[in-house]
Amino acid sequence: MKKKYYSAAFALILSLALVLTGCGSSGSSSNSDANKTLVFGRGADTTSLDPAVVTDGESFRISQNIFETLVSYDYKNQSTKIKPGLAESWKISDDGKTYTFTLRKGVKFSDGSAFNADAVVYNFDRWMNGKASGKFAYFPSMFGGYKGDNSLIIDRVKAQNATTVVFTLKRPSAPFLQNLAMSPFAISSPKAIKKYGDKYGQSAGVGTGPYVFKSWKKNNTITLTKNKNYWQKGLPKLDSIIFKVIPDNSARLNALKNGEIDLMDGLNPSDIDGIKGNKDFHVYYRPPMNVAYLGFNVTKKPFDNKKVRQALNMAVDKEALNKAFYNGQAEPAKNPMPPVLLGFAKDLKDYPYDLKAAKKLLAEAGYPNGFTTTLYTMSNPRDYMPQPAKTAEAIQATFGKIGVKVKIENVEWSSYIEKLQKGGAPMYLMGWIGDNGDPDNFLYTLLDKDSVGTNNLSFYKNDELHKIFTQAQSETDNAKRAALYVKAQEIIHEDAPWVPLEYAKAALVGKSTISGFAPSPTGTEPLSDVTVK
């Protein structure tokens, strides 16, 4: 009897407390001012907490909030314009080969160790010496290789003193600062890397950023909490962020409507109009900087035959894909990079959708009756591809009309990238969200021989193209750079290692109680300025 009375009294006190603090019954909307939490719904889990070893946006979504880079993008204005980061200023030599960075004083990693020039050198030495493991996938894609490779553009990184670090390049690099601002080149705590060793990316992520890693429930949630010693005063504005995995776009939207999450990406294009009229929600758009594509592993038969690849380019109905899966809001793609970037080949004519011509070209390639192959696709939606499974089925149907029989294999996201990097897929659906606003980040990163097995998932190599990319990287005149990239796109178009599919208009939606959120064109953004009422 006494026990029941105590429980009832406690329940009454608790209910009064909830009313007084403005708490609700479910979801993150129940947060009081004393505990501001944002729940972000997303389509897939992170693969590692170490930004240096990943290439996927779901991992960078986390690292953006734990780590920081030497220079940053202008996230507040949704721009890839370069701004100071952990480096408060920098000087570039007249020959474009020496970059001297002055670092911020008094910054610490969340484990209490000091951020300084030695920490910067440690991180770059770690990445540059990663050839044996090959696990720092982005580094060779952006800087030309590892130590010992002639194509590596960084000659050395040296600490001049505690707050000054000097980068010496082998040759000028036009996108160098843009590359340094990318998430994979965020600075980790050397102390933490040494402590955790090979388990660093699965057990911890220790940076100088606004939030600190707290917990990870695989394929469910990752929780970050406020870095109370963050160097930027007044930030972050939230006490914690929970990133929750909900693979299906529609289920994620239902979770938002039910108050289980506050913000989500991957809004189905067909759902946008219904959300726009609802005062409780706000639709956000990412500045467009992406491409969805169908890729071929050019080392595998019959995709080692250029005519086969060209034929399949003519067997994809991009307009139909746009209408069916993007609600007509995407732009059919013809080049491997979006129109917003420098050097986009606007005058290049796309392969027409022509099944008769495609079948004829297949016959010329030695496949008059077609062939049988497997198309791999990710199991979860991405900004550039809202419905990958249905997209695969649509391509399967049109390819069948020219005698190409396609089996579809759906693979879970964290395993999917690894499979493609190992060359395990003869044909695959993929996409790319630009990291830094430079054409080099699309063309060189995705299609150069330096990037084979990392971001070049088609294993495509062209020596002439490599020379053009190298020249374009060293060219500081934008008009000349643009002309080089147009030439590169013409070569890629002819070789057809891909079928560029769509340039998507990616939408996110959040509760109207959210403020300070500005989607980045790079696909992920720090959430330090975000608040939830």
BELLINCOR-V193233 format. One record per backbone hydrogen bond with DSSP energy under -1.0 kcal/mol. NH is the residue of the N-H (numbers start at 1). CO is the residue of the C=O. E is the energy in kcal/mol with one decimal. If there is no record, write none. Layout:
nh=NH co=CO e=E
nh=NH co=CO e=E
This chain:
nh=5 co=1 e=-1.9
nh=6 co=2 e=-2.0
nh=7 co=3 e=-1.9
nh=8 co=4 e=-2.2
nh=9 co=5 e=-2.2
nh=10 co=6 e=-2.4
nh=11 co=7 e=-2.2
nh=12 co=8 e=-2.1
nh=13 co=9 e=-2.5
nh=14 co=10 e=-2.5
nh=15 co=11 e=-2.4
nh=16 co=12 e=-2.1
nh=17 co=13 e=-2.2
nh=18 co=14 e=-2.2
nh=19 co=15 e=-1.8
nh=20 co=16 e=-2.6
nh=21 co=17 e=-2.0
nh=22 co=19 e=-1.1
nh=23 co=18 e=-2.6
nh=30 co=27 e=-1.4
nh=31 co=28 e=-1.8
nh=35 co=32 e=-1.4
nh=38 co=240 e=-1.9
nh=40 co=242 e=-2.9
nh=41 co=263 e=-3.5
nh=42 co=244 e=-2.7
nh=49 co=201 e=-3.3
nh=53 co=50 e=-1.6
nh=60 co=56 e=-1.7
nh=61 co=57 e=-2.1
nh=63 co=59 e=-2.3
nh=64 co=60 e=-2.4
nh=65 co=62 e=-1.8
nh=67 co=63 e=-2.8
nh=72 co=83 e=-3.2
nh=74 co=81 e=-1.1
nh=75 co=73 e=-2.0
nh=78 co=75 e=-1.8
nh=79 co=74 e=-2.2
nh=83 co=72 e=-3.3
nh=85 co=70 e=-1.4
nh=85 co=87 e=-1.4
nh=86 co=69 e=-2.4
nh=87 co=70 e=-2.8
nh=88 co=102 e=-1.9
nh=89 co=102 e=-1.2
nh=91 co=100 e=-2.0
nh=93 co=98 e=-2.5
nh=96 co=93 e=-1.8
nh=99 co=167 e=-2.6
nh=100 co=91 e=-2.6
nh=101 co=165 e=-2.9
nh=102 co=89 e=-2.4
nh=103 co=163 e=-3.2
nh=104 co=86 e=-2.5
nh=109 co=113 e=-3.0
nh=110 co=207 e=-2.4
nh=112 co=109 e=-2.3
nh=115 co=107 e=-2.3
nh=117 co=162 e=-2.3
nh=120 co=116 e=-1.5
nh=121 co=117 e=-2.5
nh=122 co=118 e=-2.5
nh=123 co=119 e=-2.1
nh=124 co=120 e=-2.3
nh=125 co=121 e=-2.7
nh=126 co=122 e=-2.2
nh=127 co=123 e=-2.0
nh=128 co=124 e=-2.9
nh=129 co=125 e=-1.8
nh=130 co=127 e=-1.6
nh=134 co=130 e=-3.1
nh=137 co=135 e=-1.7
nh=142 co=138 e=-1.8
nh=143 co=139 e=-2.6
nh=144 co=140 e=-1.2
nh=147 co=128 e=-2.9
nh=149 co=146 e=-2.2
nh=152 co=149 e=-1.4
nh=153 co=143 e=-2.6
nh=155 co=168 e=-2.8
nh=156 co=168 e=-1.6
nh=158 co=166 e=-2.6
nh=160 co=164 e=-2.1
nh=161 co=164 e=-1.4
nh=164 co=161 e=-1.2
nh=165 co=101 e=-2.0
nh=166 co=158 e=-3.2
nh=167 co=99 e=-3.0
nh=168 co=156 e=-2.7
nh=169 co=97 e=-3.6
nh=170 co=153 e=-3.3
nh=174 co=473 e=-4.4
nh=176 co=173 e=-1.6
nh=179 co=175 e=-2.6
nh=180 co=176 e=-2.2
nh=181 co=177 e=-1.3
nh=182 co=179 e=-1.8
nh=185 co=182 e=-1.9
nh=186 co=183 e=-1.7
nh=187 co=68 e=-2.5
nh=189 co=206 e=-2.2
nh=193 co=189 e=-2.2
nh=194 co=190 e=-2.4
nh=195 co=191 e=-1.9
nh=196 co=192 e=-2.6
nh=197 co=193 e=-2.1
nh=199 co=196 e=-2.0
nh=200 co=197 e=-1.7
nh=203 co=199 e=-2.2
nh=204 co=200 e=-2.3
nh=209 co=66 e=-2.4
nh=211 co=65 e=-2.3
nh=212 co=225 e=-3.3
nh=214 co=223 e=-2.4
nh=215 co=223 e=-1.5
nh=217 co=221 e=-3.3
nh=220 co=217 e=-2.0
nh=221 co=217 e=-1.1
nh=222 co=243 e=-1.7
nh=223 co=215 e=-2.4
nh=224 co=241 e=-2.8
nh=225 co=212 e=-2.7
nh=226 co=239 e=-2.6
nh=227 co=210 e=-2.9
nh=228 co=226 e=-1.1
nh=230 co=227 e=-1.8
nh=235 co=232 e=-1.7
nh=237 co=528 e=-1.9
nh=239 co=36 e=-2.5
nh=240 co=36 e=-1.7
nh=241 co=224 e=-2.3
nh=242 co=38 e=-2.9
nh=243 co=222 e=-3.0
nh=244 co=40 e=-2.9
nh=245 co=220 e=-3.3
nh=246 co=42 e=-3.3
nh=252 co=248 e=-2.2
nh=253 co=249 e=-2.1
nh=254 co=250 e=-2.2
nh=255 co=251 e=-2.0
nh=256 co=252 e=-1.7
nh=257 co=253 e=-2.4
nh=258 co=254 e=-2.1
nh=259 co=256 e=-1.4
nh=260 co=255 e=-2.6
nh=262 co=39 e=-2.8
nh=263 co=39 e=-1.8
nh=264 co=509 e=-2.1
nh=265 co=41 e=-1.4
nh=267 co=507 e=-1.8
nh=271 co=268 e=-2.0
nh=275 co=271 e=-1.3
nh=276 co=272 e=-2.3
nh=278 co=275 e=-2.3
nh=281 co=278 e=-1.7
nh=282 co=510 e=-2.9
nh=284 co=508 e=-2.9
nh=286 co=506 e=-2.3
nh=291 co=432 e=-2.0
nh=292 co=502 e=-2.7
nh=293 co=430 e=-3.2
nh=294 co=499 e=-2.2
nh=295 co=428 e=-3.2
nh=296 co=497 e=-2.1
nh=297 co=426 e=-2.5
nh=298 co=296 e=-1.1
nh=298 co=458 e=-2.1
nh=300 co=297 e=-1.9
nh=303 co=300 e=-1.1
nh=305 co=302 e=-1.7
nh=309 co=305 e=-1.7
nh=310 co=306 e=-2.5
nh=311 co=307 e=-2.4
nh=312 co=308 e=-2.2
nh=313 co=309 e=-1.5
nh=314 co=310 e=-1.2
nh=318 co=316 e=-1.2
nh=321 co=317 e=-1.9
nh=322 co=318 e=-2.3
nh=323 co=319 e=-2.2
nh=324 co=320 e=-2.6
nh=325 co=321 e=-2.7
nh=326 co=322 e=-1.6
nh=328 co=322 e=-2.6
nh=329 co=326 e=-2.2
nh=331 co=503 e=-2.1
nh=333 co=501 e=-2.3
nh=341 co=338 e=-1.6
nh=344 co=341 e=-1.4
nh=346 co=344 e=-1.9
nh=348 co=345 e=-1.0
nh=354 co=314 e=-1.9
nh=354 co=352 e=-1.1
nh=358 co=354 e=-2.2
nh=359 co=355 e=-2.4
nh=360 co=356 e=-1.8
nh=361 co=357 e=-2.2
nh=362 co=358 e=-2.0
nh=363 co=359 e=-1.9
nh=364 co=360 e=-1.9
nh=365 co=361 e=-1.6
nh=366 co=363 e=-1.5
nh=367 co=362 e=-2.9
nh=370 co=367 e=-1.6
nh=373 co=405 e=-2.6
nh=375 co=407 e=-3.2
nh=376 co=427 e=-2.8
nh=377 co=409 e=-2.5
nh=379 co=411 e=-1.9
nh=382 co=385 e=-2.3
nh=391 co=387 e=-2.3
nh=392 co=388 e=-2.4
nh=393 co=389 e=-1.8
nh=394 co=390 e=-2.2
nh=395 co=391 e=-2.1
nh=396 co=392 e=-2.5
nh=397 co=393 e=-2.0
nh=398 co=394 e=-1.9
nh=399 co=395 e=-2.5
nh=400 co=396 e=-1.6
nh=402 co=399 e=-1.5
nh=403 co=400 e=-1.3
nh=404 co=399 e=-2.2
nh=405 co=371 e=-2.4
nh=407 co=373 e=-2.3
nh=409 co=375 e=-2.6
nh=411 co=377 e=-2.5
nh=415 co=412 e=-1.1
nh=416 co=412 e=-1.9
nh=417 co=413 e=-1.4
nh=419 co=415 e=-2.0
nh=420 co=416 e=-2.2
nh=421 co=417 e=-2.7
nh=422 co=418 e=-1.4
nh=423 co=420 e=-1.7
nh=424 co=419 e=-2.6
nh=428 co=295 e=-2.3
nh=429 co=376 e=-2.1
nh=430 co=293 e=-2.7
nh=432 co=291 e=-2.5
nh=434 co=289 e=-2.8
nh=441 co=438 e=-1.5
nh=442 co=439 e=-1.5
nh=443 co=439 e=-2.5
nh=445 co=440 e=-1.9
nh=446 co=442 e=-1.9
nh=447 co=443 e=-1.9
nh=448 co=444 e=-1.5
nh=451 co=448 e=-1.4
nh=452 co=449 e=-1.1
nh=453 co=456 e=-1.8
nh=454 co=451 e=-2.2
nh=456 co=451 e=-2.7
nh=457 co=455 e=-1.5
nh=466 co=462 e=-2.1
nh=467 co=463 e=-1.9
nh=468 co=464 e=-1.8
nh=469 co=465 e=-2.6
nh=470 co=466 e=-2.4
nh=471 co=467 e=-2.2
nh=472 co=468 e=-2.7
nh=473 co=469 e=-2.3
nh=474 co=470 e=-1.3
nh=475 co=471 e=-1.0
nh=481 co=477 e=-2.5
nh=482 co=478 e=-2.7
nh=483 co=479 e=-1.8
nh=484 co=480 e=-1.8
nh=485 co=481 e=-2.1
nh=486 co=482 e=-2.0
nh=487 co=483 e=-1.9
nh=488 co=484 e=-2.1
nh=489 co=485 e=-2.2
nh=490 co=486 e=-1.7
nh=491 co=487 e=-1.7
nh=492 co=488 e=-2.4
nh=493 co=489 e=-2.4
nh=494 co=490 e=-1.8
nh=495 co=491 e=-2.4
nh=496 co=492 e=-2.5
nh=499 co=294 e=-2.4
nh=501 co=292 e=-3.2
nh=503 co=331 e=-2.6
nh=508 co=284 e=-2.6
nh=509 co=264 e=-2.0
nh=510 co=282 e=-2.3
nh=511 co=262 e=-2.3
nh=512 co=280 e=-2.4
nh=514 co=511 e=-1.7
nh=515 co=531 e=-2.2
nh=523 co=520 e=-1.6
nh=530 co=527 e=-1.0
nh=531 co=515 e=-2.6
nh=533 co=513 e=-1.9
